[in-house]
């Protein structure tokens, strides 16, 4: 589980993109629970994490890997 933000290209064609993901670190109990049961802590409002750096600097996070996307873009009008 993790969160990531990636801009969608405006140019037509096929694009290979890599999105770096992260997740909230949580307390030691939450990390132990994630290791045993899966899941983990979630953001109450994920939209707030994408708005600005001022809201994100207080978050304690850890990397959760990368997601590779093959995205086809078709222009309209």
C-alpha positions as CSV (number, residue, x, y, z in Angstrom):
1,X,0.0,0.0,0.0
2,X,1.2,3.5,-0.8
3,X,0.5,6.9,-2.3
4,X,2.1,8.5,-5.3
5,X,1.6,11.5,-7.5
6,X,2.4,11.6,-11.2
7,X,1.6,14.2,-13.9
8,X,-0.2,12.8,-17.0
9,X,1.5,13.7,-20.2
10,X,-0.4,15.9,-22.7
11,X,1.3,14.7,-25.8
12,X,-0.3,11.9,-27.7
13,X,1.3,8.5,-27.8
14,X,2.5,5.7,-25.5
15,X,4.4,6.8,-22.4
16,X,6.3,4.7,-19.9
17,X,6.2,6.4,-16.5
18,X,7.6,5.5,-13.1
19,X,5.7,6.7,-10.0
20,X,7.7,6.8,-6.7
21,X,5.3,5.8,-3.9
22,X,5.4,6.4,-0.2
23,X,3.2,5.5,2.9
24,X,2.7,6.9,6.4
25,X,5.3,5.5,8.8
26,X,2.9,5.1,11.7
27,X,3.8,4.1,15.3
28,X,5.8,0.9,16.1
29,X,2.5,-0.9,16.9
30,X,1.1,0.0,13.5
31,X,4.3,-1.2,11.8
32,X,4.2,-4.5,13.7
33,X,0.5,-4.9,12.8
34,X,1.3,-4.2,9.1
35,X,4.0,-6.9,9.2
36,X,1.8,-9.5,10.7
37,X,-1.7,-8.7,9.4
38,X,-1.0,-6.5,6.4
39,X,-2.5,-3.1,5.6
40,X,-1.2,-0.2,7.6
41,X,-2.0,3.4,8.5
42,X,-3.8,5.5,5.9
43,X,-4.2,9.2,5.4
44,X,-7.4,10.7,6.6
45,X,-7.6,13.0,3.5
46,X,-5.2,11.9,0.7
47,X,-6.1,15.0,-1.3
48,X,-4.3,17.2,1.3
49,X,-1.0,15.4,0.5
50,X,-1.2,16.5,-3.1
51,X,-2.0,20.2,-2.6
52,X,1.2,21.7,-1.3
53,X,4.5,21.1,0.5
54,X,3.4,23.1,3.5
55,X,0.9,20.3,4.4
56,X,3.3,17.4,3.7
57,X,6.3,18.5,5.8
58,X,4.7,17.2,9.0
59,X,4.1,13.7,7.7
60,X,6.5,10.9,8.7
61,X,6.7,8.6,5.7
62,X,8.7,5.8,4.3
63,X,9.3,4.6,0.8
64,X,7.0,1.8,-0.5
65,X,8.6,1.3,-3.9
66,X,7.9,2.3,-7.5
67,X,5.1,1.6,-9.9
68,X,5.8,1.5,-13.6
69,X,3.0,2.5,-15.9
70,X,2.5,2.1,-19.6
71,X,0.1,4.9,-20.5
72,X,-1.6,5.6,-23.8
73,X,-2.7,9.1,-24.4
74,X,-5.3,10.0,-27.1
75,X,-6.1,13.7,-27.7
76,X,-9.7,14.8,-28.0
77,X,-11.0,17.7,-30.0
